[in-house]
Amino acid sequence: MPRPAKVPTPPPPGYVWTPEAARLTGLSIKTLWNYSTQGKGPKVARIGRKLAYPIAELEAWRDAELNPEPDAQAIHASRPAEPRLARRKAARAA
């Protein structure tokens, strides 16, 4: 088994490794890993056994999560408020 490098390898230019991506997005490392396997989160490149995230993609994904575009279909699909009905007085048993 090869020995681990004493100096960590730097990511390619314009990319960050998973711990730095977690710090930039505010998500945990486990959540980023889950998102990458589900295809939900920011795009990721596999380099050897590591995941590298493009910095521009992280920023674009974070901005899209913080400022989602309104869904025109969802806005018009809601029902209008129903009018309130007056309560009937309960008939007293005498």
Biopython code that builds the backbone (N, CA, C, O; Angstrom):
import numpy as np
from Bio.PDB.StructureBuilder import StructureBuilder

atoms = [
    (1, "MET", "N", (0.846, -1.167, 0.000)),
    (1, "MET", "CA", (0.000, 0.000, 0.000)),
    (1, "MET", "C", (0.896, 1.237, 0.000)),
    (1, "MET", "O", (1.835, 1.324, 0.791)),
    (2, "PRO", "N", (0.606, 2.201, -0.895)),
    (2, "PRO", "CA", (1.452, 3.394, -0.929)),
    (2, "PRO", "C", (1.221, 4.278, 0.292)),
    (2, "PRO", "O", (0.129, 4.333, 0.858)),
    (3, "ARG", "N", (2.275, 4.954, 0.665)),
    (3, "ARG", "CA", (2.187, 5.863, 1.800)),
    (3, "ARG", "C", (1.524, 7.163, 1.361)),
    (3, "ARG", "O", (1.741, 7.612, 0.235)),
    (4, "PRO", "N", (0.728, 7.771, 2.220)),
    (4, "PRO", "CA", (0.106, 9.045, 1.859)),
    (4, "PRO", "C", (1.154, 10.147, 1.756)),
    (4, "PRO", "O", (2.163, 10.136, 2.461)),
    (5, "ALA", "N", (0.897, 11.083, 0.875)),
    (5, "ALA", "CA", (1.829, 12.195, 0.686)),
    (5, "ALA", "C", (1.812, 13.092, 1.915)),
    (5, "ALA", "O", (0.761, 13.323, 2.513)),
    (6, "LYS", "N", (2.977, 13.592, 2.284)),
    (6, "LYS", "CA", (3.046, 14.477, 3.434)),
    (6, "LYS", "C", (2.492, 15.857, 3.093)),
    (6, "LYS", "O", (1.933, 16.540, 3.952)),
    (7, "VAL", "N", (2.649, 16.254, 1.856)),
    (7, "VAL", "CA", (2.117, 17.533, 1.404)),
    (7, "VAL", "C", (0.908, 17.224, 0.522)),
    (7, "VAL", "O", (1.050, 16.537, -0.489)),
    (8, "PRO", "N", (-0.288, 17.721, 0.887)),
    (8, "PRO", "CA", (-1.458, 17.414, 0.065)),
    (8, "PRO", "C", (-1.321, 18.015, -1.331)),
    (8, "PRO", "O", (-0.776, 19.104, -1.508)),
    (9, "THR", "N", (-1.826, 17.280, -2.308)),
    (9, "THR", "CA", (-1.740, 17.772, -3.682)),
    (9, "THR", "C", (-2.735, 18.908, -3.875)),
    (9, "THR", "O", (-3.881, 18.811, -3.434)),
    (10, "PRO", "N", (-2.315, 19.970, -4.520)),
    (10, "PRO", "CA", (-3.246, 21.083, -4.745)),
    (10, "PRO", "C", (-4.255, 20.706, -5.832)),
    (10, "PRO", "O", (-3.948, 19.899, -6.709)),
    (11, "PRO", "N", (-5.451, 21.283, -5.776)),
    (11, "PRO", "CA", (-6.434, 21.005, -6.823)),
    (11, "PRO", "C", (-6.027, 21.682, -8.123)),
    (11, "PRO", "O", (-5.195, 22.589, -8.110)),
    (12, "PRO", "N", (-6.593, 21.262, -9.235)),
    (12, "PRO", "CA", (-6.294, 21.934, -10.499)),
    (12, "PRO", "C", (-6.708, 23.403, -10.433)),
    (12, "PRO", "O", (-7.534, 23.768, -9.596)),
    (13, "PRO", "N", (-6.156, 24.242, -11.288)),
    (13, "PRO", "CA", (-6.538, 25.663, -11.276)),
    (13, "PRO", "C", (-8.038, 25.834, -11.526)),
    (13, "PRO", "O", (-8.595, 25.235, -12.446)),
    (14, "GLY", "N", (-8.677, 26.652, -10.702)),
    (14, "GLY", "CA", (-10.102, 26.912, -10.847)),
    (14, "GLY", "C", (-10.985, 25.910, -10.131)),
    (14, "GLY", "O", (-12.210, 25.990, -10.221)),
    (15, "TYR", "N", (-10.377, 24.956, -9.414)),
    (15, "TYR", "CA", (-11.117, 23.929, -8.691)),
    (15, "TYR", "C", (-10.750, 23.969, -7.216)),
    (15, "TYR", "O", (-9.704, 24.498, -6.840)),
    (16, "VAL", "N", (-11.619, 23.405, -6.384)),
    (16, "VAL", "CA", (-11.325, 23.225, -4.960)),
    (16, "VAL", "C", (-11.701, 21.800, -4.583)),
    (16, "VAL", "O", (-12.568, 21.190, -5.208)),
    (17, "TRP", "N", (-11.036, 21.271, -3.547)),
    (17, "TRP", "CA", (-11.388, 19.947, -3.057)),
    (17, "TRP", "C", (-12.648, 20.026, -2.220)),
    (17, "TRP", "O", (-13.143, 21.119, -1.944)),
    (18, "THR", "N", (-13.161, 18.906, -1.822)),
    (18, "THR", "CA", (-14.444, 18.814, -1.119)),
    (18, "THR", "C", (-14.494, 19.608, 0.189)),
    (18, "THR", "O", (-15.491, 20.295, 0.411)),
    (19, "PRO", "N", (-13.487, 19.560, 1.071)),
    (19, "PRO", "CA", (-13.598, 20.337, 2.316)),
    (19, "PRO", "C", (-13.741, 21.845, 2.067)),
    (19, "PRO", "O", (-14.500, 22.520, 2.763)),
    (20, "GLU", "N", (-13.022, 22.361, 1.090)),
    (20, "GLU", "CA", (-13.135, 23.792, 0.775)),
    (20, "GLU", "C", (-14.490, 24.083, 0.128)),
    (20, "GLU", "O", (-15.075, 25.138, 0.376)),
    (21, "ALA", "N", (-14.992, 23.170, -0.692)),
    (21, "ALA", "CA", (-16.312, 23.349, -1.310)),
    (21, "ALA", "C", (-17.399, 23.357, -0.238)),
    (21, "ALA", "O", (-18.361, 24.119, -0.332)),
    (22, "ALA", "N", (-17.245, 22.511, 0.781)),
    (22, "ALA", "CA", (-18.218, 22.494, 1.879)),
    (22, "ALA", "C", (-18.196, 23.819, 2.622)),
    (22, "ALA", "O", (-19.246, 24.333, 3.008)),
    (23, "ARG", "N", (-17.015, 24.372, 2.823)),
    (23, "ARG", "CA", (-16.918, 25.667, 3.503)),
    (23, "ARG", "C", (-17.556, 26.770, 2.679)),
    (23, "ARG", "O", (-18.243, 27.633, 3.225)),
    (24, "LEU", "N", (-17.336, 26.753, 1.356)),
    (24, "LEU", "CA", (-17.882, 27.800, 0.491)),
    (24, "LEU", "C", (-19.400, 27.735, 0.371)),
    (24, "LEU", "O", (-20.057, 28.770, 0.261)),
    (25, "THR", "N", (-19.961, 26.534, 0.391)),
    (25, "THR", "CA", (-21.405, 26.392, 0.223)),
    (25, "THR", "C", (-22.163, 26.392, 1.538)),
    (25, "THR", "O", (-23.370, 26.631, 1.559)),
    (26, "GLY", "N", (-21.463, 26.127, 2.639)),
    (26, "GLY", "CA", (-22.141, 26.048, 3.922)),
    (26, "GLY", "C", (-22.791, 24.697, 4.158)),
    (26, "GLY", "O", (-23.582, 24.550, 5.090)),
    (27, "LEU", "N", (-22.477, 23.712, 3.337)),
    (27, "LEU", "CA", (-23.000, 22.356, 3.495)),
    (27, "LEU", "C", (-21.929, 21.468, 4.109)),
    (27, "LEU", "O", (-20.744, 21.803, 4.093)),
    (28, "SER", "N", (-22.353, 20.340, 4.645)),
    (28, "SER", "CA", (-21.365, 19.411, 5.185)),
    (28, "SER", "C", (-20.746, 18.609, 4.038)),
    (28, "SER", "O", (-21.285, 18.561, 2.932)),
    (29, "ILE", "N", (-19.615, 17.988, 4.324)),
    (29, "ILE", "CA", (-18.933, 17.163, 3.331)),
    (29, "ILE", "C", (-19.828, 16.000, 2.928)),
    (29, "ILE", "O", (-19.907, 15.654, 1.749)),
    (30, "LYS", "N", (-20.499, 15.401, 3.896)),
    (30, "LYS", "CA", (-21.392, 14.274, 3.624)),
    (30, "LYS", "C", (-22.544, 14.703, 2.711)),
    (30, "LYS", "O", (-22.922, 13.958, 1.806)),
    (31, "THR", "N", (-23.100, 15.883, 2.936)),
    (31, "THR", "CA", (-24.192, 16.375, 2.094)),
    (31, "THR", "C", (-23.705, 16.603, 0.673)),
    (31, "THR", "O", (-24.400, 16.249, -0.280)),
    (32, "LEU", "N", (-22.525, 17.186, 0.512)),
    (32, "LEU", "CA", (-21.975, 17.374, -0.829)),
    (32, "LEU", "C", (-21.756, 16.033, -1.528)),
    (32, "LEU", "O", (-22.026, 15.899, -2.722)),
    (33, "TRP", "N", (-21.271, 15.049, -0.787)),
    (33, "TRP", "CA", (-21.070, 13.731, -1.367)),
    (33, "TRP", "C", (-22.410, 13.129, -1.799)),
    (33, "TRP", "O", (-22.521, 12.577, -2.893)),
    (34, "ASN", "N", (-23.436, 13.239, -0.927)),
    (34, "ASN", "CA", (-24.765, 12.730, -1.271)),
    (34, "ASN", "C", (-25.316, 13.449, -2.504)),
    (34, "ASN", "O", (-25.877, 12.811, -3.395)),
    (35, "TYR", "N", (-25.159, 14.760, -2.556)),
    (35, "TYR", "CA", (-25.640, 15.518, -3.721)),
    (35, "TYR", "C", (-24.934, 15.067, -4.994)),
    (35, "TYR", "O", (-25.560, 14.971, -6.050)),
    (36, "SER", "N", (-23.640, 14.790, -4.901)),
    (36, "SER", "CA", (-22.912, 14.399, -6.114)),
    (36, "SER", "C", (-23.367, 13.030, -6.605)),
    (36, "SER", "O", (-23.396, 12.789, -7.811)),
    (37, "THR", "N", (-23.723, 12.127, -5.686)),
    (37, "THR", "CA", (-24.199, 10.808, -6.110)),
    (37, "THR", "C", (-25.622, 10.867, -6.640)),
    (37, "THR", "O", (-26.001, 10.045, -7.474)),
    (38, "GLN", "N", (-26.418, 11.822, -6.173)),
    (38, "GLN", "CA", (-27.802, 11.953, -6.612)),
    (38, "GLN", "C", (-27.935, 12.884, -7.815)),
    (38, "GLN", "O", (-28.994, 12.936, -8.440)),
    (39, "GLY", "N", (-26.880, 13.614, -8.142)),
    (39, "GLY", "CA", (-26.934, 14.555, -9.254)),
    (39, "GLY", "C", (-27.702, 15.827, -8.934)),
    (39, "GLY", "O", (-28.200, 16.492, -9.842)),
    (40, "LYS", "N", (-27.806, 16.179, -7.635)),
    (40, "LYS", "CA", (-28.583, 17.336, -7.225)),
    (40, "LYS", "C", (-27.759, 18.604, -7.054)),
    (40, "LYS", "O", (-28.234, 19.691, -7.382)),
    (41, "GLY", "N", (-26.577, 18.494, -6.566)),
    (41, "GLY", "CA", (-25.787, 19.648, -6.175)),
    (41, "GLY", "C", (-24.982, 20.233, -7.313)),
    (41, "GLY", "O", (-25.286, 20.014, -8.486)),
    (42, "PRO", "N", (-23.946, 20.984, -6.955)),
    (42, "PRO", "CA", (-23.078, 21.560, -7.984)),
    (42, "PRO", "C", (-22.331, 20.471, -8.742)),
    (42, "PRO", "O", (-22.105, 19.377, -8.225)),
    (43, "LYS", "N", (-21.957, 20.787, -9.965)),
    (43, "LYS", "CA", (-21.233, 19.813, -10.784)),
    (43, "LYS", "C", (-19.887, 19.518, -10.140)),
    (43, "LYS", "O", (-19.283, 20.366, -9.482)),
    (44, "VAL", "N", (-19.441, 18.292, -10.352)),
    (44, "VAL", "CA", (-18.218, 17.836, -9.702)),
    (44, "VAL", "C", (-17.387, 17.063, -10.721)),
    (44, "VAL", "O", (-17.925, 16.427, -11.627)),
    (45, "ALA", "N", (-16.064, 17.130, -10.556)),
    (45, "ALA", "CA", (-15.145, 16.366, -11.408)),
    (45, "ALA", "C", (-14.394, 15.395, -10.513)),
    (45, "ALA", "O", (-13.884, 15.783, -9.462)),
    (46, "ARG", "N", (-14.324, 14.162, -10.915)),
    (46, "ARG", "CA", (-13.592, 13.161, -10.151)),
    (46, "ARG", "C", (-12.154, 13.139, -10.657)),
    (46, "ARG", "O", (-11.902, 12.896, -11.838)),
    (47, "ILE", "N", (-11.220, 13.395, -9.752)),
    (47, "ILE", "CA", (-9.798, 13.385, -10.085)),
    (47, "ILE", "C", (-9.157, 12.339, -9.187)),
    (47, "ILE", "O", (-8.944, 12.565, -7.996)),
    (48, "GLY", "N", (-8.854, 11.196, -9.779)),
    (48, "GLY", "CA", (-8.351, 10.080, -8.983)),
    (48, "GLY", "C", (-9.452, 9.601, -8.050)),
    (48, "GLY", "O", (-10.534, 9.221, -8.497)),
    (49, "ARG", "N", (-9.173, 9.620, -6.766)),
    (49, "ARG", "CA", (-10.170, 9.220, -5.769)),
    (49, "ARG", "C", (-10.834, 10.419, -5.122)),
    (49, "ARG", "O", (-11.676, 10.254, -4.239)),
    (50, "LYS", "N", (-10.477, 11.614, -5.539)),
    (50, "LYS", "CA", (-11.007, 12.829, -4.921)),
    (50, "LYS", "C", (-12.050, 13.486, -5.812)),
    (50, "LYS", "O", (-12.097, 13.252, -7.019)),
    (51, "LEU", "N", (-12.881, 14.312, -5.192)),
    (51, "LEU", "CA", (-13.859, 15.106, -5.927)),
    (51, "LEU", "C", (-13.384, 16.552, -5.938)),
    (51, "LEU", "O", (-13.046, 17.113, -4.895)),
    (52, "ALA", "N", (-13.362, 17.148, -7.122)),
    (52, "ALA", "CA", (-12.969, 18.544, -7.261)),
    (52, "ALA", "C", (-14.165, 19.316, -7.799)),
    (52, "ALA", "O", (-14.827, 18.876, -8.738)),
    (53, "TYR", "N", (-14.433, 20.457, -7.205)),
    (53, "TYR", "CA", (-15.562, 21.289, -7.587)),
    (53, "TYR", "C", (-15.053, 22.542, -8.280)),
    (53, "TYR", "O", (-14.168, 23.213, -7.748)),
    (54, "PRO", "N", (-15.594, 22.886, -9.472)),
    (54, "PRO", "CA", (-15.213, 24.146, -10.107)),
    (54, "PRO", "C", (-15.728, 25.319, -9.268)),
    (54, "PRO", "O", (-16.888, 25.327, -8.857)),
    (55, "ILE", "N", (-14.887, 26.284, -9.021)),
    (55, "ILE", "CA", (-15.259, 27.421, -8.181)),
    (55, "ILE", "C", (-16.420, 28.191, -8.796)),
    (55, "ILE", "O", (-17.337, 28.598, -8.081)),
    (56, "ALA", "N", (-16.395, 28.398, -10.110)),
    (56, "ALA", "CA", (-17.480, 29.134, -10.768)),
    (56, "ALA", "C", (-18.804, 28.385, -10.631)),
    (56, "ALA", "O", (-19.852, 29.004, -10.446)),
    (57, "GLU", "N", (-18.760, 27.069, -10.721)),
    (57, "GLU", "CA", (-19.980, 26.258, -10.582)),
    (57, "GLU", "C", (-20.524, 26.324, -9.160)),
    (57, "GLU", "O", (-21.738, 26.372, -8.960)),
    (58, "LEU", "N", (-19.631, 26.327, -8.171)),
    (58, "LEU", "CA", (-20.067, 26.447, -6.775)),
    (58, "LEU", "C", (-20.772, 27.773, -6.529)),
    (58, "LEU", "O", (-21.815, 27.823, -5.877)),
    (59, "GLU", "N", (-20.191, 28.848, -7.056)),
    (59, "GLU", "CA", (-20.794, 30.168, -6.858)),
    (59, "GLU", "C", (-22.133, 30.269, -7.572)),
    (59, "GLU", "O", (-23.083, 30.828, -7.023)),
    (60, "ALA", "N", (-22.227, 29.735, -8.790)),
    (60, "ALA", "CA", (-23.491, 29.772, -9.531)),
    (60, "ALA", "C", (-24.554, 28.943, -8.830)),
    (60, "ALA", "O", (-25.708, 29.363, -8.753)),
    (61, "TRP", "N", (-24.188, 27.773, -8.317)),
    (61, "TRP", "CA", (-25.142, 26.915, -7.626)),
    (61, "TRP", "C", (-25.614, 27.572, -6.335)),
    (61, "TRP", "O", (-26.802, 27.536, -6.014)),
    (62, "ARG", "N", (-24.684, 28.174, -5.593)),
    (62, "ARG", "CA", (-25.041, 28.844, -4.340)),
    (62, "ARG", "C", (-25.982, 30.014, -4.603)),
    (62, "ARG", "O", (-26.952, 30.199, -3.868)),
    (63, "ASP", "N", (-25.710, 30.809, -5.640)),
    (63, "ASP", "CA", (-26.584, 31.930, -5.969)),
    (63, "ASP", "C", (-27.968, 31.450, -6.393)),
    (63, "ASP", "O", (-28.969, 32.076, -6.045)),
    (64, "ALA", "N", (-28.038, 30.358, -7.132)),
    (64, "ALA", "CA", (-29.326, 29.814, -7.558)),
    (64, "ALA", "C", (-30.115, 29.278, -6.367)),
    (64, "ALA", "O", (-31.343, 29.364, -6.352)),
    (65, "GLU", "N", (-29.426, 28.724, -5.369)),
    (65, "GLU", "CA", (-30.104, 28.216, -4.180)),
    (65, "GLU", "C", (-30.611, 29.368, -3.307)),
    (65, "GLU", "O", (-31.688, 29.275, -2.718)),
    (66, "LEU", "N", (-29.843, 30.440, -3.224)),
    (66, "LEU", "CA", (-30.246, 31.566, -2.381)),
    (66, "LEU", "C", (-31.310, 32.435, -3.032)),
    (66, "LEU", "O", (-32.141, 33.016, -2.334)),
    (67, "ASN", "N", (-31.299, 32.536, -4.358)),
    (67, "ASN", "CA", (-32.248, 33.376, -5.086)),
    (67, "ASN", "C", (-32.945, 32.560, -6.174)),
    (67, "ASN", "O", (-32.645, 32.724, -7.357)),
    (68, "PRO", "N", (-33.872, 31.682, -5.783)),
    (68, "PRO", "CA", (-34.524, 30.861, -6.808)),
    (68, "PRO", "C", (-35.447, 31.709, -7.673)),
    (68, "PRO", "O", (-36.036, 32.685, -7.209)),
    (69, "GLU", "N", (-35.560, 31.323, -8.925)),
    (69, "GLU", "CA", (-36.469, 32.024, -9.820)),
    (69, "GLU", "C", (-37.879, 31.560, -9.531)),
    (69, "GLU", "O", (-38.101, 30.370, -9.306)),
    (70, "PRO", "N", (-38.850, 32.481, -9.532)),
    (70, "PRO", "CA", (-40.224, 32.066, -9.246)),
    (70, "PRO", "C", (-40.759, 31.152, -10.340)),
    (70, "PRO", "O", (-40.497, 31.358, -11.525)),
    (71, "ASP", "N", (-41.499, 30.156, -9.931)),
    (71, "ASP", "CA", (-42.087, 29.209, -10.859)),
    (71, "ASP", "C", (-43.465, 29.737, -11.255)),
    (71, "ASP", "O", (-44.372, 29.768, -10.424)),
    (72, "ALA", "N", (-43.636, 30.153, -12.514)),
    (72, "ALA", "CA", (-44.888, 30.732, -12.974)),
    (72, "ALA", "C", (-46.031, 29.732, -12.863)),
    (72, "ALA", "O", (-47.156, 30.127, -12.559)),
    (73, "GLN", "N", (-45.778, 28.463, -13.097)),
    (73, "GLN", "CA", (-46.823, 27.450, -13.002)),
    (73, "GLN", "C", (-47.301, 27.310, -11.562)),
    (73, "GLN", "O", (-48.502, 27.191, -11.320)),
    (74, "ALA", "N", (-46.385, 27.323, -10.610)),
    (74, "ALA", "CA", (-46.761, 27.135, -9.218)),
    (74, "ALA", "C", (-47.526, 28.337, -8.679)),
    (74, "ALA", "O", (-48.398, 28.181, -7.824)),
    (75, "ILE", "N", (-47.211, 29.528, -9.166)),
    (75, "ILE", "CA", (-47.893, 30.726, -8.684)),
    (75, "ILE", "C", (-49.365, 30.692, -9.069)),
    (75, "ILE", "O", (-50.225, 31.050, -8.265)),
    (76, "HIS", "N", (-49.661, 30.265, -10.286)),
    (76, "HIS", "CA", (-51.038, 30.289, -10.767)),
    (76, "HIS", "C", (-51.795, 29.005, -10.473)),
    (76, "HIS", "O", (-52.996, 28.935, -10.733)),
    (77, "ALA", "N", (-51.141, 28.004, -9.948)),
    (77, "ALA", "CA", (-51.808, 26.737, -9.688)),
    (77, "ALA", "C", (-52.489, 26.712, -8.322)),
    (77, "ALA", "O", (-53.223, 25.773, -8.015)),
    (78, "SER", "N", (-52.253, 27.731, -7.504)),
    (78, "SER", "CA", (-52.837, 27.703, -6.171)),
    (78, "SER", "C", (-54.309, 28.109, -6.206)),
    (78, "SER", "O", (-54.739, 28.867, -7.075)),
    (79, "ARG", "N", (-55.057, 27.599, -5.265)),
    (79, "ARG", "CA", (-56.478, 27.924, -5.186)),
    (79, "ARG", "C", (-56.655, 29.259, -4.488)),
    (79, "ARG", "O", (-55.854, 29.622, -3.627)),
    (80, "PRO", "N", (-57.710, 30.000, -4.856)),
    (80, "PRO", "CA", (-57.975, 31.243, -4.125)),
    (80, "PRO", "C", (-58.502, 30.921, -2.730)),
    (80, "PRO", "O", (-58.978, 29.817, -2.467)),
    (81, "ALA", "N", (-58.408, 31.879, -1.871)),
    (81, "ALA", "CA", (-58.886, 31.683, -0.508)),
    (81, "ALA", "C", (-60.401, 31.495, -0.520)),
    (81, "ALA", "O", (-61.116, 32.170, -1.261)),
    (82, "GLU", "N", (-60.876, 30.573, 0.305)),
    (82, "GLU", "CA", (-62.312, 30.333, 0.381)),
    (82, "GLU", "C", (-62.919, 31.293, 1.381)),
    (82, "GLU", "O", (-62.291, 31.632, 2.384)),
    (83, "PRO", "N", (-64.170, 31.743, 1.106)),
    (83, "PRO", "CA", (-64.797, 32.670, 2.052)),
    (83, "PRO", "C", (-65.102, 31.966, 3.367)),
    (83, "PRO", "O", (-65.388, 30.769, 3.398)),
    (84, "ARG", "N", (-65.035, 32.722, 4.438)),
    (84, "ARG", "CA", (-65.337, 32.161, 5.754)),
    (84, "ARG", "C", (-66.843, 32.113, 5.938)),
    (84, "ARG", "O", (-67.553, 33.046, 5.562)),
    (85, "LEU", "N", (-67.309, 31.064, 6.496)),
    (85, "LEU", "CA", (-68.732, 30.910, 6.760)),
    (85, "LEU", "C", (-69.014, 31.280, 8.208)),
    (85, "LEU", "O", (-68.215, 31.016, 9.106)),
    (86, "ALA", "N", (-70.180, 31.904, 8.410)),
    (86, "ALA", "CA", (-70.568, 32.271, 9.769)),
    (86, "ALA", "C", (-70.870, 31.003, 10.558)),
    (86, "ALA", "O", (-71.425, 30.047, 10.017)),
    (87, "ARG", "N", (-70.510, 30.999, 11.812)),
    (87, "ARG", "CA", (-70.777, 29.836, 12.651)),
    (87, "ARG", "C", (-72.246, 29.838, 13.073)),
    (87, "ARG", "O", (-72.838, 30.882, 13.348)),
    (88, "ARG", "N", (-72.797, 28.663, 13.113)),
    (88, "ARG", "CA", (-74.155, 28.536, 13.604)),
    (88, "ARG", "C", (-74.110, 28.364, 15.103)),
    (88, "ARG", "O", (-73.211, 27.728, 15.654)),
    (89, "LYS", "N", (-75.090, 28.939, 15.740)),
    (89, "LYS", "CA", (-75.169, 28.768, 17.184)),
    (89, "LYS", "C", (-75.694, 27.378, 17.471)),
    (89, "LYS", "O", (-76.658, 26.928, 16.852)),
    (90, "ALA", "N", (-75.082, 26.724, 18.378)),
    (90, "ALA", "CA", (-75.513, 25.368, 18.730)),
    (90, "ALA", "C", (-76.866, 25.442, 19.432)),
    (90, "ALA", "O", (-77.081, 26.268, 20.319)),
    (91, "ALA", "N", (-77.759, 24.573, 19.019)),
    (91, "ALA", "CA", (-79.090, 24.535, 19.642)),
    (91, "ALA", "C", (-78.944, 23.999, 21.062)),
    (91, "ALA", "O", (-78.365, 22.937, 21.293)),
    (92, "ARG", "N", (-79.469, 24.743, 21.978)),
    (92, "ARG", "CA", (-79.356, 24.327, 23.376)),
    (92, "ARG", "C", (-80.442, 23.313, 23.690)),
    (92, "ARG", "O", (-81.608, 23.491, 23.340)),
    (93, "ALA", "N", (-80.040, 22.277, 24.340)),
    (93, "ALA", "CA", (-81.020, 21.286, 24.779)),
    (93, "ALA", "C", (-81.599, 21.753, 26.100)),
    (93, "ALA", "O", (-80.887, 21.882, 27.095)),
    (94, "ALA", "N", (-82.890, 22.002, 26.097)),
    (94, "ALA", "CA", (-83.502, 22.520, 27.309)),
    (94, "ALA", "C", (-84.364, 21.529, 28.007)),
    (94, "ALA", "O", (-84.943, 21.839, 29.048)),
]
sb = StructureBuilder()
sb.init_structure("model")
sb.init_model(0)
sb.init_chain("A")
sb.init_seg("    ")
for serial, (resi, resn, name, xyz) in enumerate(atoms, 1):
    if name == "N":
        sb.init_residue(resn, " ", resi, " ")
    sb.init_atom(name, np.array(xyz, "f"), 0.0, 1.0, " ", f" {name:<3s}", serial, name[0])
structure = sb.get_structure()
